[in-house]
Amino acid sequence: MSLQRIFADPKFPPRLLLVDALATGATALLLLAAADLLAPLLQLPAGLQRTAGLICVPFVLWLLALSRRPTVPRGAMAAVVAINLAWVAGSAWVAFGGTWQPSPLGIAFVSAQALVVLVFAELGWFGLRATRPAPPVPA
């Protein structure tokens, strides 16, 4: 089976959204539950980590709701891709140019989760491209 067929499969978007929700939920849980333990290791404030975890909660719930639909609206999928890309940009700012000076472990942690989110964004984009409507045929 070609990648084009995988991305165009109607089951692809809901499955992708479910995996994205599970990964984002796990990250949110880690940030909410272990912020005080991670803060000295990552050299990132516990409050920042908790805020990031809290921001993820409604997104996870939305992803779960979308993943239960037989077909995901294109606009919703495009919004998920855009939100994921915004998260990657924010993560890059935190790791490399923001207010904080994370430890090497902090940079690795933030970069690793951003890379995973970037993969979700790319896969979502590929799915959107594979299912775009055909251009109208001139009369």
N, C-alpha and C positions, 0 to 999 in steps of 0.2 A: 504494500500500500504506500503510495507517495505521500509526502508531507502535505502537498496541496489538498489531497483527499482527506487527510486527518484534520486539517484546519477547517475544511469546508463541511465536515460531518456535523449535523445538528446537535450531536451529543457533546461536541468539543467545548463550546462555551460554558455550559452548566458544570461540566467536570472541572474545567480550568478554574472557574469561580469557586467551586467547593474546595479545591486544593489551596487556592489563594486564601480563602477564609480560614482554613485550618492552620496554615503557616502564619498568617497575620494574627490569628487568635492565640497561637502558642507564643508568639513574640510579645503580644500584649500582656498575656498572663505572666511571662517572665519579667517584663518591665514593671508590672504592678506589684508582683509578689516579692521580687528580689532587688528592688531599686536600692535599698539601703546597703545590701551586700555588694552590689555591682558598682556603686558610686566610687569607692576608693580604688577599685581595680581598673575601672574604665576612665577614671578622673572626669566623670560627667556627673552633674548634680542629680541627686535622687529625685528632686522635683521635676527636672526635665524628663527623666525616664518615666516617671508616673504620668506626666502630662502626655507623653508620646503614647503610652499604653492606653490611657483613657481616650485619646483621639481615635485609636484603632477600634474600640468597642463598637460604635455605631457602624463603622465601615464593615466590620466582620458580620454584624447582623444583616446589613444590606446585601453583602455578598452571599450569605446563606439564603436569604429570601430569593435573590436572583437565581441562585443555583438550583432551586426547586422548580423553577419554571421550565416548561417543555422547550420554549424558545426564549432566548434572551434578546430583548429589544436592542437594536444597533446603537441607539443613543445611550442606553444604559451601559453597554459594553464600552463605548467610546469614553464615557465618563469614568469608568473604572480604569481604563488605560491612562487617562489624563491624571487621575488622582494618584495612581502608582508612580507616574513620572514625576509628579510634584513631590511625592515622598522621597524619591531618589535624589532630586535636587536639594531638598531640605537636609537629607542625610549627608550629602557631599558638603553642604555648608557647615553642618555641625562637625564633621570629621576634619575638614581642611581649611575652613575660613571663617568660622563663626566666632562667637564670644568666648568659647571654651577652648582649652588646650587639652584634648584627650590624650591619655597614655597610648603607647603603641598598641596595647590590647584594646583600648577604646576605639582607636582608628580601625583596627581589624574588625571589631565587632560591628561597628556602624557600617563599614564598607561591605562586610559580608551580607548583612541583612539587606542593604541597598542593592547589592548585586542580585540577590534572590528576587527582590521586588522588580528590578529591571527585567529579569527573565519573564516574570508574570506579565509585565507591560508589553514586552515584545511578542509573547505568545498571543496575548489578546489582540494586538495589532495585526498579527498574521491571520488570526481568525476573522477579524473584520475585513481584511483585504480579500480573503478567500471567499467570503460570502457577499461581497458587494454586488449590488444589482448590475445587470448588464446595461451598457449605455443604450439609449434609444437608437433604433435603426432609422436613418433618414428615409423619408417617403419618396 
